[in-house]
Amino acid sequence: MITDRTIPWRRIAVEGVAIVASILLAFAIDAWWEDRQRAETEQVVLQTLLSDFRGKQVLLSDMNTFSEAIVESVETLLMAASSTEQTLSEDEIDRLIGDTWWVTTEAVWDSAPLNQLIAGGDFSVISNPDLVQQLAELQVAIERLKYHSRNDSAFHKSTMTPFMIAHSNMSQITASIKHRPGHPELTIESRNVGVSHGRRHSELLASVEYQNLLVAKMERLSDILETGHPGVERRLIQVIEMLEDELDK
């Protein structure tokens, strides 16, 4: 019959403690490894977002210049239309009308990293809740800007294009376009399309219907410049500062 004297209680206790300690250590190592992987994933996500948003800041500056140049051309045409004297040559009128023919596009504002976070519902990878909130607000601002860009594109397609096809020499106007509005360094190679230079677009400019078209174009660009761009710019500044702070920790 086994007695207490024959049971190695001390050794059993030591072995039990060792087993428990081993289990706890394994859990601790697993937790440490998961935290490390999560931190590394977060760093990659934050850096990817930062690179994308810095690119968006450059794009925003570019699109501001682009849209402002179109507005300036619209205003010049409207001022000439309201003048009792013709202050612009036919070539200048063609070039200015060519500027108004450009249109903004919503696709350039898509952020692949941010869209991936939203689509995957994976915001939990970011540990700073304030940053998550700012990212969500940035996405709202981007969607608002895309909405204004869609309005400009829809107006161009459904209203401006049919009117210009019916009332102007499109080949003549296209031949007058030498560079992207606001960016003379981005030249456009002239194309020989057999243009007949017989249309006087000063007559088009005298049309109230065309003047209304220009005003409508300017209103859509004003939505982009006065509401869309500033909203995105403010959010970008805040988010970029927060991303930089997180990555510096």
C-alpha positions in Angstrom: 0.0 0.0 0.0 1.5 3.4 -1.1 2.0 5.9 1.7 2.6 9.6 1.7 6.2 8.9 2.3 6.6 7.1 -1.0 4.9 9.8 -3.2 7.4 12.4 -4.5 5.2 15.4 -3.8 8.0 17.9 -4.2 9.0 16.6 -7.6 5.4 16.5 -8.7 4.9 20.1 -7.6 8.0 21.2 -9.3 7.1 19.4 -12.5 3.6 20.8 -12.3 4.9 24.3 -11.9 7.2 23.8 -14.9 4.3 22.5 -17.0 2.1 25.5 -16.1 5.0 27.9 -16.7 5.7 26.3 -20.1 2.1 26.7 -21.1 2.0 30.3 -20.0 5.3 31.0 -21.8 3.9 29.5 -25.0 0.8 31.7 -24.7 3.0 34.7 -24.1 5.2 33.9 -27.1 2.1 33.4 -29.3 0.7 36.7 -28.1 4.0 38.5 -28.6 4.3 37.0 -32.1 0.8 38.0 -33.0 1.4 41.5 -31.7 4.6 41.8 -33.7 2.9 40.6 -36.9 0.0 42.9 -36.3 2.4 45.8 -35.7 4.4 45.0 -38.9 1.1 44.8 -40.9 0.0 48.1 -39.5 3.3 49.7 -40.4 3.0 48.5 -44.0 -0.6 49.7 -44.2 0.2 53.1 -42.8 3.2 53.6 -45.1 1.1 52.6 -48.1 -1.6 55.0 -47.2 0.9 57.8 -46.6 2.6 57.3 -50.0 -0.8 57.3 -51.7 -2.1 60.4 -49.9 1.1 62.3 -50.6 0.5 61.5 -54.3 -3.1 62.8 -53.9 -1.7 66.1 -52.6 0.4 66.5 -55.7 -2.7 65.6 -57.8 -4.8 68.1 -55.9 -2.4 70.9 -56.7 -2.3 69.8 -60.3 -6.1 69.6 -60.6 -6.5 73.0 -59.0 -4.2 74.6 -61.6 -6.1 72.7 -64.3 -9.6 73.7 -63.2 -8.7 77.3 -62.5 -7.2 77.6 -66.0 -10.5 76.4 -67.5 -12.5 78.8 -65.3 -10.2 81.7 -66.4 -10.8 80.8 -70.1 -14.6 80.7 -69.4 -14.5 84.1 -67.7 -12.4 85.5 -70.6 -15.0 84.3 -73.1 -17.9 85.6 -71.1 -16.2 89.0 -70.7 -15.6 89.1 -74.5 -19.2 88.2 -75.2 -20.5 91.1 -73.0 -18.1 93.6 -74.6 -19.4 95.9 -77.4 -16.0 95.5 -79.2 -14.4 92.3 -80.3 -11.3 92.1 -78.1 -10.3 88.6 -79.0 -9.1 87.3 -82.4 -10.8 84.2 -83.9 -7.7 82.1 -83.1 -7.8 83.2 -79.5 -11.5 82.4 -79.3 -10.9 78.9 -80.7 -8.1 78.3 -78.2 -10.2 79.5 -75.2 -13.2 77.4 -76.4 -10.7 74.5 -76.6 -9.8 75.0 -72.9 -13.5 74.7 -72.0 -13.7 71.4 -73.8 -11.5 69.7 -71.2 -13.3 67.8 -68.4 -12.4 66.5 -65.0 -12.6 62.8 -64.1 -13.6 61.2 -60.9 -11.4 58.1 -61.4 -8.2 59.9 -60.5 -9.4 60.3 -56.9 -9.7 56.6 -56.1 -7.4 55.5 -53.4 -6.7 51.8 -53.7 -5.2 51.3 -50.2 -8.1 53.2 -48.6 -10.7 51.4 -50.7 -9.2 48.1 -49.7 -9.4 48.9 -46.1 -13.1 49.9 -46.5 -14.1 47.0 -48.7 -12.4 44.5 -46.5 -13.7 46.0 -43.3 -10.1 45.8 -42.1 -9.8 49.1 -40.1 -9.0 47.0 -37.0 -5.4 46.7 -38.3 -5.0 50.4 -37.4 -4.6 50.8 -33.6 -5.3 54.6 -33.4 -9.1 55.2 -33.3 -8.7 58.9 -34.1 -6.8 58.0 -37.3 -9.6 55.6 -38.3 -12.1 58.3 -37.8 -10.0 60.8 -39.9 -9.6 58.1 -42.7 -13.4 57.6 -42.8 -14.0 61.4 -43.0 -11.4 61.7 -45.8 -13.2 59.0 -47.7 -16.5 61.0 -47.4 -14.7 64.1 -48.7 -13.3 62.2 -51.6 -16.7 60.8 -52.5 -18.1 64.4 -52.4 -15.4 65.5 -54.8 -16.1 62.6 -57.1 -19.7 63.5 -57.1 -18.9 67.0 -58.4 -16.5 65.5 -61.0 -19.3 63.2 -62.2 -21.6 66.2 -62.6 -18.9 67.9 -64.8 -18.5 64.8 -66.8 -22.2 64.2 -67.2 -22.7 67.8 -68.3 -19.9 67.5 -70.8 -21.4 64.3 -72.3 -25.1 65.1 -72.3 -25.2 68.8 -72.9 -22.0 70.4 -74.0 -21.0 67.8 -76.6 -24.3 67.8 -78.5 -24.4 71.6 -78.5 -20.8 71.9 -79.8 -21.4 69.3 -82.5 -24.4 71.1 -83.7 -23.1 74.7 -83.5 -19.3 74.7 -84.0 -16.5 73.3 -86.1 -15.1 70.8 -83.7 -12.1 69.9 -85.8 -11.1 73.6 -85.9 -11.4 73.9 -82.2 -9.5 70.7 -81.6 -6.6 71.9 -83.8 -6.3 75.0 -81.6 -5.5 73.0 -78.5 -1.8 73.2 -77.9 -1.5 72.1 -74.3 -3.4 71.0 -71.2 -5.1 74.0 -69.5 -2.8 75.5 -66.9 0.1 73.3 -67.9 1.9 74.7 -71.0 4.7 72.2 -70.5 2.2 69.4 -71.3 2.1 70.0 -75.0 -0.3 68.2 -77.3 1.0 67.2 -80.7 -1.0 68.8 -83.5 -3.0 66.4 -85.7 -3.7 67.1 -89.3 -7.4 66.3 -89.6 -8.1 68.3 -92.7 -9.6 71.2 -90.8 -11.6 73.8 -92.6 -11.0 77.2 -91.0 -14.2 78.7 -92.3 -16.1 78.9 -89.0 -16.1 82.2 -87.1 -16.7 81.2 -83.5 -17.1 84.8 -82.4 -20.6 84.3 -83.8 -21.1 81.3 -81.4 -19.8 83.5 -78.6 -22.5 86.0 -79.3 -25.2 83.4 -78.7 -27.0 83.6 -75.4 -27.4 79.9 -75.5 -23.7 79.3 -75.6 -23.1 81.9 -73.0 -25.5 80.0 -70.7 -23.5 76.9 -71.5 -20.4 78.6 -70.3 -22.0 79.8 -67.1 -23.2 76.2 -66.4 -19.7 74.9 -67.0 -18.2 77.4 -64.6 -20.8 76.5 -61.9 -19.7 72.9 -62.0 -16.1 73.8 -61.9 -16.8 76.2 -59.0 -18.3 73.2 -57.1 -15.1 71.4 -57.6 -12.8 74.3 -56.7 -14.8 75.8 -53.8 -16.2 72.6 -52.2 -14.6 69.5 -53.5 -10.9 70.4 -53.5 -10.9 72.3 -50.2 -12.7 69.4 -48.4 -10.2 66.8 -49.6 -7.2 69.1 -48.9 -8.2 69.7 -45.3 -8.6 66.0 -44.6 -5.4 65.1 -46.5 -3.4 67.5 -44.3 -4.8 66.0 -41.1 -4.5 62.4 -42.1 -0.9 62.8 -43.5 0.2 64.4 -40.2 -1.3 61.6 -38.2 0.2 58.9 -40.4 3.6 60.5 -40.0 3.2 60.7 -36.3 2.2 57.0 -36.1 5.1 55.9 -38.2 7.6 57.9 -36.1 6.6 56.1 -32.9 
